[in-house]
Structures are given as structure tokens and as C-alpha cells.
Amino acid sequence: MAIIRSPSLVLACLFGTVLVLFGAMKPPDTPTGVFATPQTLERYKQLQDSVVRSIQDGDYAEAEQRAVEAARLLPDRWDGPYNVACAQARQDKLDDAIVSLTRAVELGMSDAAAIQNDVDLESLRDHPLFPELIAHARRNKADPKPAKDDIQSHLPRRGVVWVDEDNTRYDVANGVFRSLFAFSTVATPRPAIGNVVVGHGEVGKLLRRWYSEGTAAGNHGDVYDNHDGDHSNLRYRDFPQLTRIEFAKAARKNNLHSGLQASFLYNAVTFGNSSTSIVAGPFWRSQPRLAYTQPRQTAMIYAQYVGNHLYVYPEHRDHDPGHNGQGGYGDVYCTNTPYLLISQGSSWSDKPFLDAIACTLAAFRPDVKRLLTKTGTLMPTVQMILRQSNKQLDTSDDYLRGVAHPTVFRGDQLDVLKMVKMAHNIRREHVPPVMGLNVLKEDLGVVGRDYFDAGPRERLFNSQAVIARIVRSTQYSRRMVVSAEASYDLNGHPLKWHWAVLRGDADGIEIRPMNETGSVVELVVPYHERRPISPGSKMESNRVDIGVFVHNGEYYSAPGFVTFYYLDNETRVYDEKKRIQSVTYTDREAGGNYVDPTIDLPKDWRDEYRYDNDGQLIGWTRHRGARSEEFTADGAKVIRRDDLDRAVEARTVDYIVASRSPKPPLLKQRLGDTILYYEYASQQDRLGRVRERKTAP
């Protein structure tokens, strides 16, 4: 297994209004060039913060120095010289400030009102050139300068296209590099039979015949992206029409050529792989688990999915029978998505999938492939084909069952012959439909009352085909109203919706249609403990998967998923009325079950809950060894009780992240800033109401 010891995280910095001051000159060790842009922006942000602090402290000379350095770091941005002008104006360096403000306006500053009203520029308002600068800003707004985009598309040479600074730009708003490729559209004689694919048995024979007849698109214009330094490569010679990506030295220097491919979007049909994982430290993980647990990476793999990109990664240690490393850890993925493919195994387990994808892309009819590519539905169609063709399916109805949609796929279950036939049979007038999901309503727990964390963390992410949640609330059931009405068919064919429990207790999970078509449902999902992914399986999971599919009369869509992940480091006890009685939280370091430390901050205590005679929660007792604390129903720590043992004074509680490197961080509680005073309606009343709030001393 190729090793990457730390994730390559691209930092996208979004900047605020012109009134924010920032700074910093490029120090000698600041990386330069397009591929260093994320680091440059991060440095810019750090220096921006230092300018703000200098302004707040009244140190305008320091602010000017930082702002000048910032302007040198990013010389094409107008906000750099604008902030220089602000710092200079604060020091009554009026002529210098006018020069700096002129530069800002020349670079595109267009908010005339901001210039007029900015208190930092107050000393410039009587300067004879100030009105002209206001007028220039208004002209900028009326006739904005087009953004610079001087990159050029690269043509492949001898089957290779390079990603370098000439054909790549950094999209700051989306935090992604965009590289442009061009492919010849000049009509040329169709290559000799055999050029579409070499070998591959019956699959190769069909592809060569279809291509020679003009009914298969082949791989011209398709791009292969190896993202592990050629550790686990596709056999290039088998696919002569494919173009492969190579990375220039500058990209490689910034470690953009290996690991999780969450940095690039290409203007071409792209598939690729990275047979790597993060093997050291408490945050060990496969590349897909890195993607699923980092919001920016999740957004990126979704953008790739709808941008005609599909990548394959091995699961390595994230999907093996066992528990807590005894044999394996089970399925530790916190969600399931169609946005990438995960292969069972380690290095080279991804290779069969690369062959299957390349052959499937070649098998599509030319007009079908153009339509799917233009509409960003090519890879959803490939995912549907792969899952419907999998050897584990006995009947076509199995596509609506969990067997067709595992978290991880086995290479020996691929049926490439069936895949290419299915791809070739698709006609333009009847291509597969597309999934679209939205959450209309849901129960979310309240931090500090229903669960304990440093902030709201039940919503993992929402996207077009996946809704993912981490179940933290102590409520027994989760309710969610989900709409799939955003699903669509490219040819306008009517759709039918299908919802199915793919993983979890199908008898306990309720799927209630909310309209006649079944496009909107209410999901009621009870608490799930760890269980086998299917009856008799040695693989266990803490996740519930509900699948969503639309059918257009000919084809099903690729799957949509609503997933719920339950934390294995908790032991919960509910009573016969499904009320929480106790929760024991056990840190892995103290013998608890493994949970991804990016998903849950470990805790080490036990809460026992109390109810009044009407069944209403009145609070809980928290035990840490021999020490106990009392909490009210709203999560405040009890300070004083009355003669009836009821809380009359309590203090709010905050939960914070406590570092303990090299171990994963721990969740700790601390007293908050507010004291609460409670009153009761009668002597029988056990549930107090807050009558007064005071700031704690």
C-alpha cells in the first residue's frame, strides 16, 4: 500500500467586505505559483488577522506595514492597496493614501459608498483627487472589468496531457484547481479495428466491432488520472485512445499528484484512482473516509460526480470483519455515497474497476455519451450500470436491495461484459433518470441537552444524492421528511419513486408516503445498535442506509441514500416507553469501542436520567468514577436545591475540545457564563421554570 502520512487539505479562503483590513508581504519561504495559491491565501488570511489586531490596538504604522506586505503578496487584488490607503489615511499620510487608493480603484474597487463612508478614509475627504476616485469607482461598477483568465487548454501529445501552470487556474470561491484540456475535433478516418481496446476477451471483441460500426464512442476525449505516483496504474497499452494525466514539477512539489483527489476539476470525462491511505497516527483512514468526514472534500467528490469524474480508492483497513482491530474494525464508514467507488482490499484492488470503467465509457453510443457528458449525468449512469451488473445480484429486483449497494465493492464481482452491453443498449431518447433529494423537515437534537459536543454536529452533509446524519441525540427515534421531487428525466418521461431499507432493521424503520406519487416520505428510524450488515454476514456496521430510486419506465437512476450513523462508543438503555434511562460514554483510551475521532469527540462519563410522575424529563446525574453531578432538564449544572430536592439555582455548561496530542482530542465540560434561577408551580411540581438569568461572576 502506498503511504500518505498526512492528508493534503486544500484551504479555500473566502474574503469579506472592503472594510476588512488585511496584510502581509510575502516572506522568503512563502510558496509561489498557481499550485501554491491555497498556501498563499492561507498566509494572506493570517496576515489579514494581524492587520485587524493592529487597527484595533491603534498601531496604524504596524497596520500599514502589514497591508503593504499583503499588497505585494497578491498584487492583482484591489483590497490590498485599499487597506494600505486606510492605514496611511489614519496616519495623515494623505498623498500616500491617495496613491494607494488610486491603485485600488484601478484594480477594480467599485463600491463608491464604502469609500465615502469608510471612517478610516475620513482624512481624505477634502483631498482634491478624492471626488475623482469616487467617480472612478462608480464607473467600475457600471462597467466592471472582466476577470483575468489567461490560461490555455493543452492538447494531448502521445497520449499524455500535462497539468501545469499554463493550463491551470485556482478557483478561489470553490477552493479547487481547474485544468483545461482540448481534444482534436477534426474529422479523421476511424482508427483500425483494435485501436479502441487491446485484448479483454469477449468484451474487447464487442468494443472493437461496435467501434468499427460507429455505434460505440470509444475513449477519445476520456482522461485517466492516476493519483498515487504510478503505484497502481491502469494498463495504458490496453486503451490506446485514452489520454493520461501527468503532473508538472510544480504540482508535484505541492503534493497535488497523490492521495485523495480533492483538488482538481477537469473539463473532460475523467476517471482515476489512488491506491493510498493514511496509516499513521490517531486519524488513520482510507481516502474515502477522509472525503466523507471533511465537508470540503465531500463537496468536492460530489462536484466530481456531477462533473463527469469518477475515482476508485481501496478501503485498506476501513471495511474488514472484526471489531476494534480484532481481525478488523467492521465497516467504519459514516455514510454511503455513489460519488466514488471503494474497492475491497488494499493496493491494486482498485485495478479491476479501472478496466471496467474504461470499457464502459467506450461502449456508450456516441450521441448518448455526448448527452450524458453535457448534462453531467455520465457518472451516475456508470454507477447504475456497475451496480445493476454486479454478480452478487440474482434478479433485477435485487437492485432495490442492499446487496446492490454495499459501501465497498469486490473486484471479483464485476461483470464487465454485462456492463458494456448495458451501456451500449442505452438510447438517447431513453437515458436513465437522475436522483435529487431534499430534507423538508427533521428532528435535530439540542447541544447540551440532547447530546454533548462542542457545537451542533448531527448534520454531516446534504447533497443531491446523499443525506448523511450522525445520530447523537438521546431521543429513541429520528424523524425526517425527505423529498425526491427534484429528481428528473432528461427526456421528460414520467417517474416512479421507490424507497427501501438497504441496511438496518427493515421491520422497525418506517417509510410513510406523504403524497400520492411517493416522491415525499416521512422516515422514522429507531435507535440502532451495531449489527451485521445483512443476516449471517461477518461484517458489522453502525449505520442505517435507506435507498431512494426513480424509474422512468426503462431504467432506474443511480441510488440516492439517506444514512444514519450511530456511535459505537456509547451504551444506551431505554425503558419500555422508549425513554432514555442511561448513557455510558467510554473513551477508546479507557477501553471503549473505536469511533472515528473526526466524527465524535470521546467522552468518559455515565448519565442517568430522571423523570417526574407524568413522564417528563427533570434532569440527569452524571457519574465520573466516585464523583457525581446533577443537571437540570435543560442541561444546566445544579448549584443549589430546595428542601424538596429540586433545583433552584443552576449554571449553564459549555463543552469544549481539549487537546491531548498525540492522542485524539477529548470533550470536556466547563461552567458557562449564566446562572439560572428556577421556580415551581406547586410542591408537587418537579419541572422548574427559569424565572431569572444572571451573568455569572
C-alpha positions, 0 to 999 in steps of 0.5 A: 500500500502506498503511504500518505502520512498526512492528508493534503487539505486544500484551504479555500479562503473566502474574503469579506467586505472592503472594510476588512483590513488585511496584510502581509508581504510575502516572506522568503519561504512563502510558496509561489505559483498557481499550485501554491495559491491555497498556501498563499491565501492561507498566509494572506488570511493570517496576515489579514488577522494581524492587520485587524489586531493592529487597527484595533490596538491603534498601531496604524504604522504596524497596520500599514506595514502589514497591508503593504506586505499583503499588497505585494503578496497578491498584487492583482487584488484591489483590497490590498492597496485599499487597506494600505490607503486606510492605514496611511489615511489614519496616519495623515499620510494623505498623498500616500493614501491617495496613491494607494487608493488610486491603485485600488480603484484601478484594480477594480474597487467599485463600491463608491459608498464604502469609500465615502463612508469608510471612517478610516478614509475620513482624512481624505475627504477634502483631498482634491483627487478624492471626488475623482476616485469616487467617480472612478469607482462608480464607473467600475461598477457600471462597467466592471472589468472582466476577470483575468483568465489567461490560461490555455487548454493543452492538447494531448501529445502521445497520449499524455496531457500535462497539468501545469501552470499554463493550463491551470487556474485556482478557483478561489470561491470553490477552493479547487484547481481547474485544468483545461484540456482540448481534444482534436475535433477534426474529422479523421478516418476511424482508427483500425479495428483494435485501436479502441481496446487491446485484448479483454476477451469477449468484451474487447471483441464487442468494443472493437466491432461496435467501434468499427460500426460507429455505434460505440464512442470509444475513449477519445476525449476520456482522461485517466488520472492516476493519483498515487505516483504510478503505484497502481496504474491502469494498463495504458497499452490496453486503451490506446485512445485514452489520454493520461494525466501527468503532473508538472514539477510544480504540482508535484512539489505541492503534493497535488499528484497523490492521495485523495483527489480533492483538488482538481476539476477537469473539463473532460470525462475523467476517471482515476484512482489512488491506491493510498491511505493514511496509516499513521497516527490517531486519524488513520483512514482510507481516502474515502473516509477522509472525503466523507468526514471533511465537508470540503472534500465531500463537496468536492467528490460530489462536484466530481460526480456531477462533473463527469469524474469518477475515482476508485480508492481501496478501503485498506483497513476501513471495511474488514470483519472484526471489531476494534482491530480484532481481525478488523474494525467492521465497516467504519464508514459514516455514510454511503455515497455513489460519488466514488467507488471503494474497492475491497482490499488494499493496493491494486484492488482498485485495478479491476474497476479501472478496466471496467470503467474504461470499457464502459465509457467506450461502449456508450453510443456516441450521441448518448455519451455526448448527452450524458457528458453535457448534462453531467449525468455520465457518472451516475449512469456508470454507477447504475450500470456497475451496480445493476451488473454486479454478480452478487445480484440474482434478479433485477429486483435485487437492485432495490436491495442492499446487496446492490449497494454495499459501501465497498465493492469486490473486484471479483464481482464485476461483470464487465461484459454485462456492463458494456452491453448495458451501456451500449443498449442505452438510447438517447431518447431513453437515458436513465433518470437522475436522483435529487433529494431534499430534507423538508423537515427533521428532528435535530437534537439540542447541544447540551441537552440532547447530546454533548459536543462542542457545537451542533454536529448531527448534520454531516452533509446534504447533497443531491444524492446523499443525506448523511446524519450522525445520530447523537441525540438521546431521543429513541427515534429520528424523524425526517421528511425527505423529498425526491421531487427534484429528481428528473428525466432528461427526456421528460418521461414520467417517474416512479419513486421507490424507497427501501431499507438497504441496511438496518432493521427493515421491520422497525424503520418506517417509510410513510408516503406523504403524497400520492406519487411517493416522491415525499416520505416521512422516515422514522428510524429507531435507535440502532445498535451495531449489527451485521450488515445483512443476516449471517454476514461477518461484517458489522456496521453502525449505520442505517442506509435507506435507498431512494430510486426513480424509474422512468419506465426503462431504467432506474437512476443511480441510488440516492441514500439517506444514512444514519450513523450511530456511535459505537462508543456509547451504551444506551438503555431505554425503558419500555416507553422508549425513554432514555434511562442511561448513557455510558460514554467510554473513551477508546483510551479507557477501553471503549469501542473505536469511533472515528475521532473526526466524527465524535469527540470521546467522552468518559462519563455515565448519565442517568436520567430522571423523570417526574410522575407524568413522564417528563424529563427533570434532569440527569446525574452524571457519574465520573468514577466516585464523583457525581453531578446533577443537571437540570432538564435543560442541561444546566449544572445544579448549584443549589436545591430546595428542601424538596430536592429540586433545583433552584439555582443552576449554571449553564455548561459549555463543552469544549475540545481539549487537546491531548496530542498525540492522542485524539482530542477529548470533550470536556465540560466547563461552567458557562457564563449564566446562572439560572434561577428556577421556580415551581408551580406547586410542591408537587411540581418537579419541572422548574421554570427559569424565572431569572438569568444572571451573568455569572461572576 
